[in-house]
């Protein structure tokens, strides 16, 4: 299946693996790229330019296909060494960067000068148009269904994607609620040029996370996610667990008096314990409503091949109805 996204990134299938904290390591990124999609290493998980350079080198050893690096720009009193991370990306020969969080404009000149294609994650049409105006090559349009940060507008993809198609001149992929061939065909029907999957890729054999995490996703339904930190204007969709329930109770009790420090224990530094040690109740972790569509833990190649084969079947079947 050829689309503007496959042509832009030089990949076989219009499927992107989203950058996910303590999930997007070289093992998963290489597996996705080898299967014809676009794998993504999560830059901030590595933390330092040196560690990111090593992870990029590891990925090059595992695949000769294109892969990218996610850089999320966050407000912080002690921000990461973004120029150093970008230098590691450039020196490592990576030609695709997925940006997220704050406006990446100040970092685009360095990326563009190195011939790097940039796809920016957006949760609204207005942010997508801004990304287009500053020179991003593509955007990932994230609907309200997505795991992680869905923004504050609460617009689901059946509205958001066609609105993006009406307004954008650059190609975009659909993110949030993407899990299978039906997702891909629907996304393309609504104007996208492919799809970005996060939660679905965690529940694969190559995902370098604890088996408890994969089992939790398979065992969850579409009713098992919760929105947290809305009062802090930092809404995040997470899988429900006792820590999340404690956090929600604090939000109810404190209302607009809630501060980050009130929920520090439930959200700060919990990802290594969850993703690598399998302590599923220690804190909040991002998970999409799409968990309700995930019932197995295939290899990445089995997942992508299955999606593309079934997508072709769906398109052919529906074409016969015309």
Rosetta blueprint (number, residue, H / E / L):
1 X L
2 X L
3 X L
4 X H
5 X H
6 X H
7 X H
8 X H
9 X H
10 X L
11 X L
12 X L
13 X L
14 X L
15 X E
16 X E
17 X E
18 X L
19 X L
20 X L
21 X L
22 X L
23 X L
24 X L
25 X L
26 X H
27 X H
28 X H
29 X H
30 X H
31 X H
32 X H
33 X H
34 X H
35 X L
36 X L
37 X L
38 X E
39 X E
40 X E
41 X E
42 X E
43 X H
44 X H
45 X H
46 X H
47 X L
48 X L
49 X H
50 X H
51 X H
52 X H
53 X H
54 X H
55 X H
56 X H
57 X H
58 X H
59 X H
60 X H
61 X H
62 X H
63 X L
64 X L
65 X L
66 X L
67 X E
68 X E
69 X E
70 X E
71 X E
72 X E
73 X E
74 X L
75 X L
76 X L
77 X L
78 X L
79 X L
80 X L
81 X L
82 X H
83 X H
84 X H
85 X H
86 X H
87 X H
88 X H
89 X H
90 X H
91 X H
92 X L
93 X L
94 X L
95 X L
96 X E
97 X E
98 X E
99 X E
100 X E
101 X E
102 X L
103 X L
104 X L
105 X H
106 X H
107 X H
108 X H
109 X H
110 X H
111 X H
112 X H
113 X H
114 X L
115 X L
116 X L
117 X E
118 X E
119 X E
120 X E
121 X E
122 X E
123 X L
124 X L
125 X H
126 X H
127 X H
128 X H
129 X H
130 X H
131 X H
132 X H
133 X H
134 X H
135 X L
136 X L
137 X L
138 X E
139 X E
140 X E
141 X E
142 X E
143 X L
144 X L
145 X L
146 X L
147 X L
148 X E
149 X L
150 X L
151 X L
152 X L
153 X L
154 X L
155 X L
156 X L
157 X H
158 X H
159 X H
160 X H
161 X H
162 X H
163 X H
164 X H
165 X H
166 X H
167 X H
168 X L
169 X L
170 X L
171 X E
172 X E
173 X E
174 X E
175 X E
176 X L
177 X L
178 X L
179 X L
180 X L
181 X H
182 X H
183 X H
184 X H
185 X H
186 X H
187 X H
188 X H
189 X H
190 X L
191 X L
192 X L
193 X L
194 X L
195 X E
196 X E
197 X E
198 X L
199 X H
200 X H
201 X H
202 X H
203 X L
204 X L
205 X L
206 X L
207 X L
208 X L
209 X L
210 X L
211 X H
212 X H
213 X H
214 X H
215 X H
216 X H
217 X H
218 X H
219 X H
220 X L
221 X L
222 X L
223 X L
224 X L
225 X E
226 X E
227 X E
228 X E
229 X L
230 X H
231 X H
232 X H
233 X L
234 X L
235 X L
236 X E
237 X E
238 X E
239 X E
240 X L
241 X L
242 X H
243 X H
244 X H
245 X H
246 X H
247 X H
248 X H
249 X H
250 X H
251 X H
252 X H
253 X H
254 X H
255 X H
256 X H
257 X H
258 X L
259 X L
260 X H
261 X H
262 X H
263 X H
264 X H
265 X H
266 X H
267 X H
268 X L
269 X L
270 X L
271 X H
272 X H
273 X H
274 X H
275 X H
276 X L
277 X L
278 X L
279 X L
280 X L
281 X L
282 X L
283 X L
284 X L
285 X L
286 X E
287 X L
288 X L
289 X H
290 X H
291 X H
292 X H
293 X H
294 X L
295 X L
296 X L
297 X L
298 X L
299 X L
300 X H
301 X H
302 X H
303 X H
304 X H
305 X H
306 X H
307 X H
308 X H
309 X H
310 X H
311 X H
312 X H
313 X H
314 X H
315 X H
316 X H
317 X H
318 X H
319 X H
320 X L
321 X L
322 X L
